[in-house]
Amino acid sequence: MTTQYGNQPTGQQHNGAPTAGASGNVFSIIAIVLGVIGFIFLPIVFALGGLIMAIIAKTVRHERLATIAIVVSAIGLVGGMVLGAIVVSM
């Protein structure tokens, strides 16, 4: 970076945008939590919302934990429905 008075370096360097640390997997982490909540109650709301967020995290944001979030949300959706059917039939 140069100063406004000429081509003298200021000692500051720009390396582009800052790298995303733990905040880079926000959608995936929320999707995992929604998938687990969906396994316990209201899977059609929570687990399906988690699955949609996980797919967005995978395709749009390219997050590392997105595949795990898809699996957890899908298991929460199917498992929650099966668990609900078992509880209702008792």
FIKE-289770 format. One line per field, with one value per atom (N, C-alpha, C, O, CB): y, x, z; residue number from 1; residue in one letter; atom name. Coordinates in steps of 0.1 Angstrom, whole numbers. Glycine has a CB too. Example, Ala and Ser with C-alpha at 12.3 -4.5 7.8 and 13.67 -1.06 7.14 Angstrom:
BEGIN
y [-57, -45, -33, -33, -45, -22, -11, 0, 11, -6]
x [132, 123, 132, 142, 113, 128, 137, 129, 134, 141]
z [78, 78, 78, 85, 90, 71, 71, 79, 80, 57]
num [1, 1, 1, 1, 1, 2, 2, 2, 2, 2]
residuo [A, A, A, A, A, S, S, S, S, S]
atomo [N, CA, C, O, CB, N, CA, C, O, CB]
//
This chain:
BEGIN
y [-12, 0, 12, 12, 0, 22, 34, 46, 46, 38, 56, 68, 77, 75, 76, 87, 96, 106, 113, 104, 106, 116, 111, 118, 121, 99, 94, 78, 72, 99, 73, 58, 53, 44, 55, 57, 52, 42, 45, 64, 30, 20, 24, 30, 6, 20, 23, 12, 13, 27, 0, -11, -20, -31, -7, -16, -24, -32, -28, -15, -45, -54, -59, -61, -65, -60, -65, -79, -80, -56, -89, -102, -107, -119, -112, -98, -101, -102, -96, -115, -108, -109, -118, -128, -115, -115, -124, -138, -139, -118, -148, -161, -164, -159, -171, -172, -175, -187, -198, -178, -185, -196, -204, -211, -190, -204, -212, -206, -214, -212, -194, -188, -193, -189, -173, -200, -205, -217, -220, -209, -222, -234, -231, -240, -246, -219, -215, -222, -227, -200, -222, -228, -243, -249, -226, -250, -264, -267, -277, -269, -259, -261, -260, -267, -252, -249, -247, -259, -263, -234, -264, -275, -288, -295, -277, -290, -301, -300, -310, -303, -289, -287, -289, -295, -273, -283, -285, -300, -304, -277, -307, -321, -329, -338, -327, -326, -333, -329, -338, -330, -317, -312, -319, -323, -297, -320, -327, -341, -347, -325, -348, -362, -364, -374, -368, -354, -354, -350, -358, -346, -339, -335, -326, -319, -327, -326, -319, -320, -311, -304, -333, -335, -328, -324, -349, -326, -320, -306, -300, -322, -299, -285, -284, -277, -278, -290, -287, -295, -289, -291, -308, -315, -312, -311, -330, -308, -304, -291, -288, -303, -282, -269, -271, -264, -260, -280, -283, -289, -286, -293, -297, -303, -293, -293, -314, -283, -272, -264, -260, -264, -260, -252, -260, -254, -249, -273, -281, -281, -281, -295, -282, -282, -268, -268, -286, -258, -244, -243, -237, -233, -248, -248, -255, -251, -253, -266, -275, -268, -268, -288, -264, -259, -245, -241, -261, -236, -222, -217, -211, -213, -221, -216, -226, -221, -215, -238, -248, -250, -249, -243, -252, -254, -269, -278, -251, -270, -283, -293, -305, -282, -288, -297, -299, -305, -291, -294, -295, -310, -313, -288, -318, -332, -339, -347, -340, -336, -342, -336, -343, -338, -323, -317, -323, -325, -302, -327, -333, -347, -350, -335, -354, -368, -367, -374, -375, -358, -357, -352, -357, -347, -342, -337, -348, -349, -325, -356, -366, -377, -382, -372, -381, -391, -385, -392, -395, -372, -366, -366, -368, -352, -363, -363, -377, -378, -357, -387, -400, -406, -412, -409, -405, -411, -405, -412, -410, -392, -385, -389, -390, -370, -391, -396, -410, -413, -395, -419, -433, -433, -440, -441, -425, -424, -419, -424, -416, -409, -404, -414, -414, -392, -422, -432, -443, -448, -438, -446, -456, -451, -459, -460, -439, -433, -432, -435, -419, -428, -427, -440, -441, -419, -451, -464, -471, -481, -472, -466, -472, -470, -474, -468]
x [9, 0, 9, 19, -10, 5, 13, 6, -7, 17, 13, 7, 1, 4, 17, -6, -12, -1, -4, -23, 10, 21, 31, 40, 28, 29, 39, 38, 29, 53, 49, 49, 58, 66, 55, 56, 64, 56, 44, 68, 61, 54, 51, 60, 61, 40, 36, 39, 38, 22, 43, 46, 33, 35, 50, 22, 10, 8, 11, -3, 4, 3, -12, -18, 13, -17, -31, -29, -24, -40, -34, -34, -48, -50, -28, -56, -70, -79, -76, -70, -90, -100, -95, -87, -113, -99, -94, -100, -112, -98, -93, -98, -108, -108, -86, -118, -129, -125, -122, -142, -124, -120, -132, -138, -114, -136, -148, -161, -171, -148, -161, -173, -176, -187, -172, -168, -170, -179, -184, -157, -183, -192, -205, -212, -185, -209, -221, -234, -241, -223, -236, -248, -248, -258, -249, -236, -235, -238, -245, -221, -233, -235, -250, -255, -226, -256, -270, -278, -288, -275, -274, -281, -280, -289, -276, -268, -266, -275, -282, -251, -276, -284, -299, -306, -282, -303, -317, -320, -331, -320, -311, -313, -315, -323, -302, -307, -308, -321, -328, -296, -325, -338, -349, -359, -339, -348, -358, -360, -371, -355, -349, -351, -359, -366, -337, -359, -367, -381, -390, -360, -384, -398, -399, -389, -403, -410, -413, -403, -397, -415, -401, -390, -393, -384, -388, -406, -409, -406, -404, -424, -405, -401, -386, -379, -409, -381, -367, -357, -348, -365, -359, -349, -350, -340, -352, -362, -363, -356, -349, -378, -358, -351, -336, -328, -355, -331, -317, -312, -301, -314, -320, -316, -314, -305, -326, -324, -323, -311, -304, -336, -308, -296, -284, -274, -297, -283, -271, -269, -257, -273, -279, -277, -272, -264, -291, -278, -273, -258, -250, -281, -255, -241, -231, -220, -239, -236, -228, -227, -216, -234, -238, -237, -233, -225, -251, -238, -235, -223, -214, -247, -222, -211, -199, -188, -216, -200, -189, -182, -170, -178, -190, -185, -181, -186, -196, -171, -165, -174, -174, -152, -182, -191, -204, -213, -193, -206, -219, -224, -235, -219, -214, -218, -223, -233, -206, -216, -220, -234, -243, -210, -236, -249, -260, -272, -249, -258, -268, -271, -283, -263, -261, -264, -272, -282, -251, -268, -274, -289, -298, -267, -291, -304, -313, -325, -304, -308, -316, -319, -331, -308, -310, -313, -323, -332, -300, -322, -331, -345, -355, -327, -346, -359, -366, -377, -357, -358, -364, -366, -376, -355, -356, -356, -367, -374, -343, -369, -379, -393, -402, -378, -395, -408, -411, -422, -408, -401, -402, -405, -414, -390, -397, -399, -413, -420, -389, -418, -431, -442, -452, -433, -440, -450, -450, -461, -447, -439, -438, -445, -453, -424, -443, -449, -464, -472, -443, -469, -483, -490, -502, -486, -484, -490, -491, -497, -483, -484, -484, -497, -499, -473]
z [0, 0, 0, 7, 12, -7, -8, -1, 0, -22, 3, 9, -2, -14, 18, 2, -8, -13, -23, -2, -7, -11, -21, -25, 2, -25, -34, -34, -30, -31, -39, -41, -29, -32, -54, -17, -6, 2, 5, 4, 4, 11, 26, 32, 10, 31, 45, 54, 66, 45, 49, 58, 59, 65, 71, 55, 56, 43, 32, 58, 45, 34, 33, 44, 34, 22, 20, 13, 3, 11, 20, 15, 10, 10, 25, 7, 2, 14, 25, -5, 13, 23, 34, 32, 18, 47, 58, 56, 52, 71, 61, 59, 70, 81, 61, 66, 75, 84, 78, 67, 96, 106, 109, 100, 118, 122, 126, 121, 120, 141, 117, 112, 97, 92, 112, 91, 78, 77, 66, 72, 88, 88, 95, 101, 94, 95, 103, 98, 106, 102, 85, 80, 83, 86, 65, 82, 85, 99, 102, 81, 108, 122, 126, 134, 131, 121, 123, 118, 124, 117, 106, 100, 108, 109, 86, 114, 122, 135, 139, 127, 141, 153, 149, 157, 159, 138, 134, 131, 134, 122, 125, 123, 136, 136, 115, 146, 159, 165, 171, 168, 165, 171, 163, 169, 170, 150, 142, 145, 143, 128, 150, 154, 166, 167, 156, 175, 187, 185, 189, 198, 179, 176, 164, 160, 189, 158, 146, 135, 130, 149, 130, 120, 107, 99, 117, 103, 91, 90, 80, 88, 102, 103, 105, 97, 114, 116, 119, 110, 105, 134, 109, 101, 86, 79, 102, 81, 67, 65, 55, 63, 75, 75, 75, 68, 86, 84, 84, 71, 67, 96, 65, 52, 41, 33, 48, 41, 31, 34, 25, 32, 47, 50, 47, 42, 65, 49, 46, 31, 26, 51, 23, 8, 4, -5, 1, 9, 6, 10, 3, 13, 22, 26, 17, 15, 41, 12, 3, -11, -17, 1, -17, -31, -32, -41, -37, -24, -25, -18, -23, -21, -5, 4, 4, 9, 17, -1, -1, 12, 14, -11, 22, 36, 38, 32, 46, 47, 49, 56, 53, 56, 65, 73, 67, 73, 87, 55, 48, 46, 47, 35, 42, 40, 52, 52, 34, 64, 76, 80, 85, 87, 77, 80, 72, 77, 78, 59, 51, 57, 57, 37, 61, 66, 79, 81, 68, 88, 101, 99, 106, 110, 90, 88, 82, 85, 80, 72, 66, 76, 76, 54, 84, 95, 105, 109, 102, 108, 117, 111, 118, 120, 98, 91, 91, 95, 77, 86, 85, 98, 101, 76, 107, 120, 129, 136, 127, 128, 135, 131, 139, 134, 118, 113, 118, 122, 98, 117, 122, 137, 141, 118, 144, 159, 162, 171, 165, 155, 157, 154, 161, 148, 143, 139, 150, 153, 126, 156, 166, 179, 185, 170, 182, 194, 193, 202, 198, 181, 179, 179, 183, 165, 174, 173, 187, 188, 163, 196, 210, 217, 228, 218]
num [1, 1, 1, 1, 1, 2, 2, 2, 2, 2, 3, 3, 3, 3, 3, 4, 4, 4, 4, 4, 5, 5, 5, 5, 5, 6, 6, 6, 6, 6, 7, 7, 7, 7, 7, 8, 8, 8, 8, 8, 9, 9, 9, 9, 9, 10, 10, 10, 10, 10, 11, 11, 11, 11, 11, 12, 12, 12, 12, 12, 13, 13, 13, 13, 13, 14, 14, 14, 14, 14, 15, 15, 15, 15, 15, 16, 16, 16, 16, 16, 17, 17, 17, 17, 17, 18, 18, 18, 18, 18, 19, 19, 19, 19, 19, 20, 20, 20, 20, 20, 21, 21, 21, 21, 21, 22, 22, 22, 22, 22, 23, 23, 23, 23, 23, 24, 24, 24, 24, 24, 25, 25, 25, 25, 25, 26, 26, 26, 26, 26, 27, 27, 27, 27, 27, 28, 28, 28, 28, 28, 29, 29, 29, 29, 29, 30, 30, 30, 30, 30, 31, 31, 31, 31, 31, 32, 32, 32, 32, 32, 33, 33, 33, 33, 33, 34, 34, 34, 34, 34, 35, 35, 35, 35, 35, 36, 36, 36, 36, 36, 37, 37, 37, 37, 37, 38, 38, 38, 38, 38, 39, 39, 39, 39, 39, 40, 40, 40, 40, 40, 41, 41, 41, 41, 41, 42, 42, 42, 42, 42, 43, 43, 43, 43, 43, 44, 44, 44, 44, 44, 45, 45, 45, 45, 45, 46, 46, 46, 46, 46, 47, 47, 47, 47, 47, 48, 48, 48, 48, 48, 49, 49, 49, 49, 49, 50, 50, 50, 50, 50, 51, 51, 51, 51, 51, 52, 52, 52, 52, 52, 53, 53, 53, 53, 53, 54, 54, 54, 54, 54, 55, 55, 55, 55, 55, 56, 56, 56, 56, 56, 57, 57, 57, 57, 57, 58, 58, 58, 58, 58, 59, 59, 59, 59, 59, 60, 60, 60, 60, 60, 61, 61, 61, 61, 61, 62, 62, 62, 62, 62, 63, 63, 63, 63, 63, 64, 64, 64, 64, 64, 65, 65, 65, 65, 65, 66, 66, 66, 66, 66, 67, 67, 67, 67, 67, 68, 68, 68, 68, 68, 69, 69, 69, 69, 69, 70, 70, 70, 70, 70, 71, 71, 71, 71, 71, 72, 72, 72, 72, 72, 73, 73, 73, 73, 73, 74, 74, 74, 74, 74, 75, 75, 75, 75, 75, 76, 76, 76, 76, 76, 77, 77, 77, 77, 77, 78, 78, 78, 78, 78, 79, 79, 79, 79, 79, 80, 80, 80, 80, 80, 81, 81, 81, 81, 81, 82, 82, 82, 82, 82, 83, 83, 83, 83, 83, 84, 84, 84, 84, 84, 85, 85, 85, 85, 85, 86, 86, 86, 86, 86, 87, 87, 87, 87, 87, 88, 88, 88, 88, 88, 89, 89, 89, 89, 89, 90, 90, 90, 90, 90]
residuo [M, M, M, M, M, T, T, T, T, T, T, T, T, T, T, Q, Q, Q, Q, Q, Y, Y, Y, Y, Y, G, G, G, G, G, N, N, N, N, N, Q, Q, Q, Q, Q, P, P, P, P, P, T, T, T, T, T, G, G, G, G, G, Q, Q, Q, Q, Q, Q, Q, Q, Q, Q, H, H, H, H, H, N, N, N, N, N, G, G, G, G, G, A, A, A, A, A, P, P, P, P, P, T, T, T, T, T, A, A, A, A, A, G, G, G, G, G, A, A, A, A, A, S, S, S, S, S, G, G, G, G, G, N, N, N, N, N, V, V, V, V, V, F, F, F, F, F, S, S, S, S, S, I, I, I, I, I, I, I, I, I, I, A, A, A, A, A, I, I, I, I, I, V, V, V, V, V, L, L, L, L, L, G, G, G, G, G, V, V, V, V, V, I, I, I, I, I, G, G, G, G, G, F, F, F, F, F, I, I, I, I, I, F, F, F, F, F, L, L, L, L, L, P, P, P, P, P, I, I, I, I, I, V, V, V, V, V, F, F, F, F, F, A, A, A, A, A, L, L, L, L, L, G, G, G, G, G, G, G, G, G, G, L, L, L, L, L, I, I, I, I, I, M, M, M, M, M, A, A, A, A, A, I, I, I, I, I, I, I, I, I, I, A, A, A, A, A, K, K, K, K, K, T, T, T, T, T, V, V, V, V, V, R, R, R, R, R, H, H, H, H, H, E, E, E, E, E, R, R, R, R, R, L, L, L, L, L, A, A, A, A, A, T, T, T, T, T, I, I, I, I, I, A, A, A, A, A, I, I, I, I, I, V, V, V, V, V, V, V, V, V, V, S, S, S, S, S, A, A, A, A, A, I, I, I, I, I, G, G, G, G, G, L, L, L, L, L, V, V, V, V, V, G, G, G, G, G, G, G, G, G, G, M, M, M, M, M, V, V, V, V, V, L, L, L, L, L, G, G, G, G, G, A, A, A, A, A, I, I, I, I, I, V, V, V, V, V, V, V, V, V, V, S, S, S, S, S, M, M, M, M, M]
atomo [N, CA, C, O, CB, N, CA, C, O, CB, N, CA, C, O, CB, N, CA, C, O, CB, N, CA, C, O, CB, N, CA, C, O, CB, N, CA, C, O, CB, N, CA, C, O, CB, N, CA, C, O, CB, N, CA, C, O, CB, N, CA, C, O, CB, N, CA, C, O, CB, N, CA, C, O, CB, N, CA, C, O, CB, N, CA, C, O, CB, N, CA, C, O, CB, N, CA, C, O, CB, N, CA, C, O, CB, N, CA, C, O, CB, N, CA, C, O, CB, N, CA, C, O, CB, N, CA, C, O, CB, N, CA, C, O, CB, N, CA, C, O, CB, N, CA, C, O, CB, N, CA, C, O, CB, N, CA, C, O, CB, N, CA, C, O, CB, N, CA, C, O, CB, N, CA, C, O, CB, N, CA, C, O, CB, N, CA, C, O, CB, N, CA, C, O, CB, N, CA, C, O, CB, N, CA, C, O, CB, N, CA, C, O, CB, N, CA, C, O, CB, N, CA, C, O, CB, N, CA, C, O, CB, N, CA, C, O, CB, N, CA, C, O, CB, N, CA, C, O, CB, N, CA, C, O, CB, N, CA, C, O, CB, N, CA, C, O, CB, N, CA, C, O, CB, N, CA, C, O, CB, N, CA, C, O, CB, N, CA, C, O, CB, N, CA, C, O, CB, N, CA, C, O, CB, N, CA, C, O, CB, N, CA, C, O, CB, N, CA, C, O, CB, N, CA, C, O, CB, N, CA, C, O, CB, N, CA, C, O, CB, N, CA, C, O, CB, N, CA, C, O, CB, N, CA, C, O, CB, N, CA, C, O, CB, N, CA, C, O, CB, N, CA, C, O, CB, N, CA, C, O, CB, N, CA, C, O, CB, N, CA, C, O, CB, N, CA, C, O, CB, N, CA, C, O, CB, N, CA, C, O, CB, N, CA, C, O, CB, N, CA, C, O, CB, N, CA, C, O, CB, N, CA, C, O, CB, N, CA, C, O, CB, N, CA, C, O, CB, N, CA, C, O, CB, N, CA, C, O, CB, N, CA, C, O, CB, N, CA, C, O, CB, N, CA, C, O, CB, N, CA, C, O, CB, N, CA, C, O, CB, N, CA, C, O, CB, N, CA, C, O, CB, N, CA, C, O, CB, N, CA, C, O, CB, N, CA, C, O, CB, N, CA, C, O, CB, N, CA, C, O, CB, N, CA, C, O, CB]
//
